[in-house]
Amino acid sequence: MYNLHSHSLLSDGVLLPSEIAVRYMAAGYKVIAITDHADYSNIEYITKSILEFTNHWPESAGIKVLPGVELTHIPPAQFKPLVKYARNKGLKIIIGHGETTVEPVIRGTNRAAIEAGVDILAHPGIITDEDAALAAKKNIFLEITSRRGHSDTNEHVINCALKAGAKMILNHDSHDPENIISPDELKSVGLKAGLSEQDIDKIYKDVTAFIFKKEGL
């Protein structure tokens, strides 16, 4: 099982990356990504720190930790250069902080993040059918989240994704220990929002293939 969206004290989370990894392992996860919030002010620091951590995380630890970043509240024009920067530095998971109903995200962010080629568009609560179709074309995952507030629009995101044939991903968007729920609880979030068992099976297969590709396996 996986979770590819979590935050440490490198941004607005409360746990060290190592404690995030250990807590997720105890909850039954095999692969996680640490994807702290970043913009031009801190992306160099975040990138250096998370790569330093993941490069020293032992293979024998029992859980794989992928280095990532969540580009957050940035002007739409900054997505392309920052996605390029993150990829060139070796980050594996690049998330765009999507337009949500509970935060004042700049309009046009969903489209800009998709066009820039992020891997995951996080909690894109007001996504349009047109942007969902573009995400499908570019193989970008639309996030179904367990995060309070952001999860209120999961049903809308699912409907847009299914209509467009876009890939989906189930994620926590965790910031503290209480956000780290079990794989069964995360699955339940998807089911309650309207996903079928078949939909969830496809999500797991798509995400597993994505992770293998990122790891070069």
LINVENHU-V838606 format. One record per run of one state. SS is the DSSP state (2 for helix, 1 for strand, 0 for the rest). FROM is the first residue (numbers start at 1). LEN is the number of residues. If there is no record, write none. Layout:
# LINVENHU-V838606
[[SS;FROM;LEN] [SS;FROM;LEN]]
This chain:
# LINVENHU-V838606
[[0;1;1] [1;2;2] [0;4;2] [1;6;1] [0;7;10] [2;17;10] [0;27;4] [1;31;8] [0;39;4] [2;43;14] [0;57;2] [2;59;3] [0;62;2] [1;64;8] [0;72;4] [2;76;14] [0;90;3] [1;93;5] [0;98;11] [2;109;8] [0;117;3] [1;120;3] [0;123;6] [2;129;9] [0;138;3] [1;141;5] [0;146;4] [2;150;15] [0;165;3] [1;168;4] [0;172;2] [1;174;1] [0;175;2] [2;177;3] [0;180;3] [2;183;10] [0;193;4] [2;197;18] [0;215;3]]
